[in-house]
Amino acid sequence: MELPNTPENPVPLVLSEAGVESLAGAATWSRIFAIIGIVFLCLYVPLMFCLSLIMVVMIIPPVVVMGFYLLCQVIILLPLSIFPAIMLFRHSLNARLAADNCDGERFERASQNVKLLSKYVGISLIVSILLTVAYWGILAWMVVSSI
């Protein structure tokens, strides 16, 4: 008689050959996307920072306001953009070690990293939808008020 998988009586995780191969592939792709994300961050942040500083130095008031707005966006979005790269690197490391050693604990950590990343992406999507609606509302209000 086989006992059920409960917290008091956990059943050890056994990965099949296909599961190990899929886990290793997921680890590879996680690492690739993390590296691509970091490279784009390294290209994007200095460009936006310099562009916002140039806009702040200009004499035209609307451009200066937009420069400050862009500078605030860069300062706020940089730390928020680093978190997914860190989670992807952790996932790739734990998934690779779980696949190489058939380690259930590492597999659990890799799954937790993906869960955290999924929550973060979901919250970011909701916030971006709300900001998009707000920006379109502000634009519509400006157009209507100028008529």
Secondary structure, DSSP 8 states (H G I E B T S, - for coil): ------SSS-------HHHHHHHHHHHHHHHHHHHHHHHHHHHHHHHHHHHHHHHHHSS-HHHHHHHHHHHHHHHHHHHHHHHHHHHHHHHHHHHHHHHHHT-HHHHHHHHHHHHHHHHHHHHHHHHHHHHHHHHHHHHHHHHHHH-
